[in-house]
């Protein structure tokens, strides 16, 4: 994947405006000020492709960046205290609408958490949602450069009890300053993208239904199946994306 070819594609303020999914999408989720824009800029090797807002919580759009045959999807930052209830509802409508849309070719969610602190209530709500909805995800711990080695080790130990299902989730420690974690994130995206089979938008709904019936007709037991990237993949997503660990 040539990340130097990344371009801003489009931005949507309402979920109803977003067209059908026509390629794999990798979504980035996290609270305001967690360093999401800085991470995306570092990942795509650009300085200001994803803009860092001077007013946290005020940018309420889903932003799409095109990289060869995939989209990087920047979800709105959540959890900023100084916004109105109507703005919070708009966050929920956009983020929830996007993640609930089973017809999207959502390959993976990168859930960002500030390494310096325990996960917030909103972080835990999002992680639990991703687990319950069986949406594939990993956790990216941002601002790793802000902690000294002993403090980092202590926080990673604490996360084991603070984050549900922590042992089953792939985690990446990241710094936009030093570049730590960039190669690992790119490798994950590359691995999934190279093994993926893209479904044309007009076939998404019917194919998903057929796959579900076929899968359960087989009466397979998936309880012991391995999880890819800590992602709790559903049978349909596993078949569609053909991800191998």
Secondary structure by P-SEA (a helix, b strand, c coil): cccccccccccccccccccccccbbbbbbbccccaaaaaaaaaacccccccccccccccbbbbbbbccccccccccccccccccaaaaaaaaaaaaaaaacccccccccbbbbcccccccaaaaaaaaaaaaaccbbbbbbcccccccaaaaaaaaaaaaccccccccbbbbbbbcccccaaaaaaaaaaaaaaabbbbcccaaaaaaaaaaaaaaaaccccccccccccccccaaaaaaacccc
